[in-house]
Amino acid sequence: MLSFSFSLITLKINLTYFNIITHNVLYKKITSINQFSISVLLIIFLAVSSSILAQSNKEEVKKTFFPNGKLESVGTYFNGKKNGYYREYYSSGQLWKEWFFVDGKEENLSYWYFEDGTKSMEWNYVHGLLQGVSKWYYGTGELWSDIN
């Protein structure tokens, strides 16, 4: 009877040891899988974030064209907003308007031209609002009116 009882104790100890080892192996596998998954997710997150950041801080020049193929407008955009010079043209290709933008708002002097290239108007903008003297010209280039 003693040997049977000793065998049961040995069997119980062996089963407990087996369960501990099995548990540790499974834990290590699950942990390594989770660490791998977290690493992959982190890499994907960083790649997507840097791509979005690169796109959001993007400067580009946009152009539009008339049906005849001539340039209609050209301007620099930063983060989707006009930023820098923006020009519009007559269908003949002659410059019509010229503005300067900062963060999507008109800034400084803007010029409008008659189709022959003579200055038509001159307006001053500050943070997108007309300020200061605005000037209008005759087709001959003579000053027609200036209003503050």
C-alpha positions as CSV (number, residue, x, y, z in Angstrom):
1,M,0.0,0.0,0.0
2,L,2.9,2.3,0.7
3,S,4.4,1.9,-2.8
4,F,1.0,2.6,-4.4
5,S,0.6,5.8,-2.3
6,F,4.2,6.8,-3.2
7,S,3.5,6.2,-6.8
8,L,0.4,8.4,-6.7
9,I,2.4,11.2,-5.0
10,T,5.1,10.9,-7.7
11,L,2.4,10.9,-10.4
12,K,0.8,13.9,-8.9
13,I,4.2,15.7,-8.6
14,N,5.0,14.8,-12.2
15,L,1.6,16.0,-13.5
16,T,2.0,19.3,-11.6
17,Y,5.5,19.7,-13.0
18,F,4.2,18.9,-16.5
19,N,1.4,21.5,-16.1
20,I,3.8,24.2,-14.9
21,I,6.2,23.5,-17.8
22,T,3.3,23.4,-20.3
23,H,1.9,26.6,-18.9
24,N,5.3,28.3,-19.1
25,V,5.8,27.2,-22.7
26,L,2.3,28.4,-23.7
27,Y,2.8,31.7,-21.8
28,K,6.1,32.2,-23.6
29,K,4.6,31.4,-27.0
30,I,1.6,33.7,-26.4
31,T,3.8,36.5,-25.0
32,S,6.2,36.2,-28.0
33,I,3.2,36.3,-30.4
34,N,1.7,39.3,-28.6
35,Q,5.1,41.1,-28.7
36,F,5.4,40.3,-32.4
37,S,1.8,41.6,-33.0
38,I,2.5,44.7,-31.0
39,S,5.7,45.3,-33.0
40,V,3.9,44.8,-36.3
41,L,1.1,47.2,-35.3
42,L,3.6,49.8,-34.1
43,I,5.5,49.6,-37.4
44,I,2.2,50.0,-39.3
45,F,1.1,52.9,-37.1
46,L,4.4,54.7,-37.6
47,A,4.4,54.1,-41.4
48,V,0.8,55.4,-41.7
49,S,1.5,58.4,-39.4
50,S,4.6,59.5,-41.2
51,S,2.8,59.1,-44.6
52,I,-0.1,61.3,-43.3
53,L,2.4,63.8,-41.9
54,A,4.3,64.0,-45.1
55,Q,1.1,64.6,-47.1
56,S,-0.2,67.2,-44.6
57,N,3.1,69.2,-44.9
58,K,3.1,69.2,-48.6
59,E,3.8,72.1,-50.9
60,E,2.6,71.8,-54.4
61,V,2.0,73.9,-57.5
62,K,-1.4,73.6,-59.0
63,K,-2.3,74.5,-62.6
64,T,-5.5,74.8,-64.5
65,F,-5.8,75.1,-68.3
66,F,-8.3,76.5,-70.7
67,P,-9.9,74.2,-73.3
68,N,-7.5,75.6,-75.8
69,G,-4.6,74.2,-73.7
70,K,-3.3,77.6,-72.5
71,L,-2.6,78.1,-68.8
72,E,-5.7,79.5,-66.9
73,S,-4.2,79.7,-63.4
74,V,-1.1,78.6,-61.4
75,G,-0.4,78.9,-57.7
76,T,1.5,77.4,-54.9
77,Y,-0.4,75.5,-52.2
78,F,0.8,74.4,-48.8
79,N,-1.3,72.0,-46.8
80,G,-4.1,72.5,-49.3
81,K,-4.2,76.3,-49.0
82,K,-2.9,79.0,-51.4
83,N,0.5,80.1,-50.1
84,G,2.7,82.3,-52.3
85,Y,2.0,83.7,-55.7
86,Y,-1.2,82.9,-57.5
87,R,-1.8,84.0,-61.1
88,E,-4.7,83.9,-63.4
89,Y,-4.6,84.4,-67.2
90,Y,-6.8,85.4,-70.1
91,S,-7.5,82.6,-72.6
92,S,-5.1,84.4,-74.9
93,G,-2.3,83.6,-72.4
94,Q,-1.9,87.2,-71.1
95,L,-1.6,87.7,-67.3
96,W,-5.0,88.8,-65.9
97,K,-4.5,88.8,-62.0
98,E,-1.6,88.4,-59.6
99,W,-2.0,87.9,-55.9
100,F,0.2,86.8,-53.0
101,F,-1.3,84.5,-50.4
102,V,-0.3,83.5,-46.9
103,D,-2.1,80.5,-45.4
104,G,-5.0,80.9,-47.8
105,K,-5.5,84.6,-47.3
106,E,-4.6,87.5,-49.6
107,E,-1.6,89.4,-48.4
108,N,0.2,92.5,-49.8
109,L,-0.5,94.1,-53.2
110,S,-2.5,92.3,-55.8
111,Y,-2.6,93.4,-59.5
112,W,-5.2,93.1,-62.2
113,Y,-4.3,93.7,-65.9
114,F,-6.1,94.5,-69.1
115,E,-5.6,91.9,-71.8
116,D,-3.0,94.0,-73.5
117,G,-0.9,93.8,-70.3
118,T,-1.6,97.4,-69.0
119,K,-2.3,97.5,-65.2
120,S,-6.1,97.7,-64.5
121,M,-6.3,97.7,-60.7
122,E,-4.0,97.5,-57.7
123,W,-5.4,96.5,-54.3
124,N,-3.6,96.0,-51.0
125,Y,-4.6,93.1,-48.6
126,V,-3.7,92.5,-45.0
127,H,-4.7,89.1,-43.6
128,G,-7.3,88.6,-46.4
129,L,-8.9,92.1,-46.0
130,L,-8.6,95.1,-48.3
131,Q,-6.6,97.8,-46.6
132,G,-5.0,101.0,-47.6
133,V,-5.3,102.6,-51.0
134,S,-7.0,100.8,-53.9
135,K,-6.2,102.1,-57.4
136,W,-8.0,101.8,-60.8
137,Y,-6.4,102.6,-64.1
138,Y,-7.7,103.5,-67.6
139,G,-6.7,101.3,-70.5
140,T,-4.1,103.8,-71.3
141,G,-2.3,103.2,-68.0
142,E,-3.4,106.6,-66.5
143,L,-4.7,106.6,-62.9
144,W,-8.5,106.7,-63.0
145,S,-9.2,106.6,-59.2
146,D,-7.6,105.8,-55.9
147,I,-9.7,105.2,-52.8
148,N,-8.5,104.6,-49.3
